[in-house]
């Protein structure tokens, strides 16, 4: 029996990176023209939609794997939470009434020092909430949720410069931070955080990319590429087909 291989999605991911920058540029220009801009890139971030190409790619991966997801009830799907009423995830796919995949797709540009911890805490909280919601039967699905995270970090001098461990900050005696973070850039720390979430089974798959422009991107960790992400998502799809037909 012929075994279908997982396609190479690097070209498609590169195209998503290019679209990401085009959309951000248009949104920033519109924000500046309307007078809402602040001279930075916050206008393009607030406008949203710049992660749409990656969300479309996730759906393409599922389709390539042989799945036609159930039609969504609305543009924005609110998934029941346990520690809160609901959470709107970026990609929510169902198959024959069962949860197929839930994915968050986020980017990080400016204000890294202020937003890095917030973004990581947000990912931890989302994962904890969705698993507890599933455990308590709130998702009404016979399949275990498949939860992924796709992160795009914009490359700046602050993104890639090494950071000393707890420089200028006091910590209680006996509570030294994990030395693995010492000398790591924000981009590397993002990769470390999401890899650990993957290793602890809080997330099923993660993809982290750093990009400096429409034609340039790389992965801080080779295990967190789009092809690795896609292979794991294909596995979920094939499992669903085997069980549900």
C-alpha positions in Angstrom: 0.0 0.0 0.0 1.4 3.4 -1.0 2.0 5.8 1.9 1.2 9.4 1.2 4.0 11.7 2.4 3.5 15.0 4.1 4.1 17.8 1.6 6.9 20.3 2.0 5.2 23.5 3.2 8.3 25.8 3.3 7.4 27.6 0.0 3.8 28.1 1.3 5.1 29.4 4.6 7.5 31.8 2.8 4.6 33.1 0.9 2.7 33.6 4.1 5.6 35.6 5.5 5.6 37.8 2.5 1.9 38.4 2.7 2.3 39.1 6.5 4.6 42.0 5.7 2.4 43.4 2.9 -0.7 43.4 5.1 1.2 45.0 8.0 2.5 47.7 5.7 -0.9 48.5 4.3 -2.5 48.6 7.7 0.3 50.9 9.1 0.0 53.2 6.2 -3.8 53.4 6.7 -3.4 54.0 10.4 -0.8 56.8 9.8 -3.1 58.4 7.2 -6.1 58.4 9.5 -4.0 60.1 12.2 -4.2 57.1 14.5 -0.6 56.1 14.1 2.0 56.8 16.8 5.1 56.6 14.7 5.7 53.0 15.4 4.2 49.7 14.2 1.3 49.6 16.7 -1.2 50.7 14.0 -0.5 47.6 12.0 -0.8 45.4 15.1 -4.0 46.8 16.3 -5.6 46.5 12.8 -5.1 42.7 12.9 -5.5 40.5 9.8 -1.7 40.2 9.3 -1.8 36.6 10.6 -4.6 35.6 8.2 -2.1 34.1 5.7 -0.9 31.7 8.4 -4.4 30.8 9.5 -5.2 30.0 5.8 -2.1 27.8 5.6 -3.2 25.8 8.6 -6.5 25.1 7.0 -4.7 24.2 3.8 -2.6 21.6 5.7 -5.8 20.0 7.1 -7.4 19.9 3.6 -4.2 18.3 2.1 -4.4 15.6 4.8 -7.8 14.6 3.5 -10.1 16.4 5.9 -13.0 18.7 4.9 -13.8 20.5 8.2 -17.3 21.2 9.2 -18.7 24.6 8.1 -18.0 27.1 11.0 -21.1 28.6 12.6 -19.6 32.1 12.5 -16.4 34.0 11.5 -15.3 34.0 15.1 -15.8 30.8 17.1 -15.8 31.0 20.9 -14.6 27.9 22.6 -15.9 27.1 26.1 -13.4 27.7 28.9 -13.1 26.4 32.4 -11.5 29.3 34.2 -13.5 31.8 32.0 -16.7 31.6 30.0 -15.2 31.4 26.5 -12.1 32.1 24.5 -12.0 33.0 20.8 -9.1 31.1 19.3 -7.7 32.0 15.9 -8.3 28.7 14.2 -11.0 26.3 15.4 -11.7 23.3 13.1 -14.3 20.5 13.7 -14.8 17.3 11.8 -18.1 15.4 12.0 -19.0 17.4 15.1 -15.8 16.6 16.9 -12.9 18.9 17.7 -10.2 18.5 15.1 -7.7 21.2 15.8 -7.5 24.5 17.8 -4.6 26.8 16.9 -3.5 30.2 18.1 -1.5 32.3 15.6 0.2 35.4 17.0 3.0 37.8 16.2 5.4 40.0 18.2 7.0 43.1 16.9 7.8 46.1 19.0 7.8 46.5 22.9 9.4 43.1 23.4 10.5 43.8 26.9 7.0 44.6 27.9 5.1 42.0 25.9 7.3 38.9 26.0 6.2 37.7 29.4 2.6 38.6 28.7 2.6 36.5 25.5 4.1 33.5 27.2 1.7 33.8 30.1 -1.2 34.0 27.7 -0.1 30.8 25.9 0.2 29.0 29.2 -3.2 30.2 30.4 -4.9 29.3 27.1 -3.5 25.8 27.2 -4.4 25.2 30.8 -7.9 26.5 30.2 -8.6 24.4 27.1 -7.4 21.1 28.7 -9.4 21.7 31.8 -12.4 22.5 29.6 -12.0 19.2 27.7 -11.5 17.3 31.0 -14.8 18.6 32.3 -16.6 17.6 29.1 -17.4 21.2 28.0 -16.2 20.7 24.4 -18.7 17.9 23.7 -16.2 16.0 21.6 -15.2 12.3 21.6 -11.7 13.3 20.3 -9.1 14.8 22.4 -8.5 18.4 21.3 -5.3 19.0 19.2 -3.9 22.3 20.3 -1.2 24.2 18.4 0.5 27.6 18.5 2.2 29.5 15.6 4.3 32.5 16.6 6.0 35.0 14.2 8.6 37.3 15.8 9.8 40.3 13.9 13.6 40.7 13.9 15.0 43.8 15.4 18.1 44.6 17.3 16.2 43.9 20.5 14.9 40.6 19.2 18.2 39.0 18.5 20.6 40.6 21.1 21.7 38.3 23.9 20.1 39.1 27.3 21.9 38.6 30.6 20.0 36.7 33.3 18.1 39.0 35.7 20.4 42.0 35.1 19.5 44.8 37.6 16.7 42.7 39.2 16.6 41.3 42.7 15.3 37.8 43.4 14.8 36.1 46.8 17.6 33.9 48.2 17.4 30.4 46.9 15.2 31.3 43.9 17.7 31.7 41.1 16.2 31.7 37.6 16.9 28.8 35.3 20.4 29.4 33.9 19.3 28.1 30.5 17.9 31.6 29.8 21.2 33.4 30.3 22.6 34.9 27.2 19.5 34.0 25.1 17.8 36.6 22.9 14.0 37.2 23.0 13.7 35.1 19.8 15.5 32.2 21.4 13.5 32.6 24.6 10.2 32.4 22.6 11.4 29.2 21.0 12.5 27.8 24.4 9.1 28.7 26.0 7.0 27.1 23.3 9.3 24.0 23.0 8.8 23.5 26.7 5.0 23.8 26.4 5.3 21.2 23.6 7.5 18.9 25.7 5.1 19.2 28.7 2.2 18.3 26.4 0.5 21.6 27.1 0.6 22.1 23.3 0.6 19.4 20.6 2.7 21.3 18.1 4.4 24.7 17.9 6.0 26.7 15.1 8.2 29.8 15.9 9.7 31.9 13.1 11.7 35.1 13.1 11.5 37.4 10.2 13.2 40.6 9.2 11.3 41.3 6.0 9.1 39.8 3.2 11.8 37.6 1.8 13.6 36.6 5.0 12.7 34.2 7.9 14.3 31.5 10.0 13.5 29.2 12.9 15.2 29.8 16.3 14.8 26.0 16.8 14.9 23.5 14.0 12.2 21.4 15.8 9.7 24.2 15.5 9.5 24.5 11.7 6.3 24.7 9.7 7.1 21.2 8.3 7.4 19.8 11.8 4.1 21.5 12.8 2.4 20.2 9.6 3.5 16.7 10.2 2.0 16.6 13.6 -1.3 18.2 12.3 -1.4 15.6 9.6 -1.1 12.9 12.2 -4.2 14.3 14.0 -6.1 14.4 10.7 -5.2 10.8 9.8 -6.2 9.7 13.3 -9.6 11.4 12.9 -10.1 9.8 9.5 -9.2 6.4 10.9 -11.7 6.7 13.7 -14.6 8.7 12.1 -14.1 7.7 8.5 
